[in-house]
Amino acid sequence: MFFRNIKKSSQDIPFSEPIDTDKDGNPLTLIDTIADKQDVAEEIDLKLKLEQLQKIMPATLDKREKQIITMRYGLSGTKELTQNEIAKKLKISRSYVSRIEKAALLKLRKKFDE
């Protein structure tokens, strides 16, 4: 049983064990190669800001502004659309979509800064 245990764990490598070196000669560990590249704090911050955005959008934007921002940035689980795609859907010009988007973003930014 002892020998079976040793055989099973003989292939185990600790996460902090150096397995290679980078181009500068620094040791590269296993945890460095399998670590998730996304910053958890950044992801949490983004989720909090999205929640805050969902709360202030109805009180800050009118119906058309909210519709354009939602479609443009893929909020509420919708697909992100270009200004041209939004213009075609709403039967308005792309430049009008751009003006509405710009005004809405300014309103939201102002509300976020309060």
C-alpha positions in Angstrom: 0.0 0.0 0.0 2.9 2.4 0.8 4.4 1.8 -2.6 1.1 2.3 -4.4 0.8 5.6 -2.6 4.3 6.7 -3.6 3.6 5.7 -7.2 0.4 7.7 -7.3 2.0 10.8 -5.9 5.2 10.5 -7.9 3.7 12.6 -10.7 2.4 15.3 -8.5 4.0 18.7 -8.9 3.4 21.6 -6.4 1.9 24.7 -7.9 4.9 26.8 -6.7 7.5 24.5 -8.2 9.6 26.2 -10.9 8.9 24.3 -14.2 10.7 26.7 -16.6 12.2 30.1 -16.9 10.9 33.1 -18.8 12.9 35.2 -21.4 14.5 37.2 -18.6 15.6 34.1 -16.7 13.0 34.4 -13.9 11.5 31.1 -12.7 8.1 30.2 -14.2 5.9 28.2 -11.9 2.9 26.0 -12.7 0.5 28.5 -11.1 1.8 31.2 -13.4 1.0 29.1 -16.5 -2.5 28.1 -15.4 -3.6 31.3 -13.6 -6.8 32.9 -14.9 -5.9 36.1 -16.7 -9.0 37.9 -15.7 -8.7 40.2 -12.7 -11.3 39.2 -10.2 -11.5 42.6 -8.6 -12.0 44.2 -12.0 -14.8 41.8 -12.8 -16.6 42.5 -9.5 -16.2 46.3 -10.1 -17.7 45.9 -13.6 -20.7 43.9 -12.2 -21.3 46.6 -9.5 -21.2 49.4 -12.1 -23.6 47.5 -14.3 -26.0 47.1 -11.4 -25.7 50.8 -10.7 -26.3 51.6 -14.3 -29.5 49.4 -14.4 -30.8 51.4 -11.4 -30.1 54.9 -12.8 -31.0 54.3 -16.5 -34.8 54.4 -16.1 -34.7 57.6 -14.0 -32.1 59.3 -16.2 -32.8 58.5 -19.8 -36.0 58.7 -21.9 -37.4 55.7 -23.6 -35.5 56.2 -26.9 -32.2 56.9 -25.2 -32.5 53.8 -23.0 -33.4 51.7 -26.1 -30.4 52.9 -28.0 -28.0 52.5 -25.2 -29.3 49.0 -24.4 -29.0 47.9 -28.1 -25.6 49.6 -28.6 -23.9 48.1 -25.6 -25.7 44.8 -25.4 -27.3 45.4 -22.0 -30.0 43.2 -20.5 -28.6 40.2 -22.4 -29.1 41.7 -25.8 -26.6 41.5 -28.7 -24.4 44.6 -29.2 -25.4 46.4 -32.4 -23.6 49.0 -34.5 -25.0 52.4 -34.9 -26.0 51.5 -38.5 -27.9 48.4 -37.3 -29.7 50.4 -34.7 -30.6 53.1 -37.3 -32.0 50.5 -39.6 -34.1 48.9 -36.8 -35.5 52.3 -35.6 -35.8 53.7 -39.2 -33.7 56.8 -38.3 -30.3 58.0 -39.5 -27.0 56.7 -38.2 -26.0 60.3 -37.3 -29.2 60.7 -35.2 -28.4 57.5 -33.4 -24.9 58.8 -32.7 -26.3 62.1 -31.3 -28.8 60.3 -29.1 -26.1 57.9 -27.8 -23.7 60.8 -27.1 -26.3 62.7 -25.2 -27.4 59.7 -23.2 -23.8 58.8 -22.3 -23.2 62.3 -21.0 -26.4 62.1 -18.9 -25.3 58.7 -17.4 -21.7 59.9 -16.8 -23.0 63.0 -15.0 -25.3 60.8 -12.8 -22.5 58.4 -12.1 -20.2 61.2 -10.9 -22.8 62.4 -8.4 
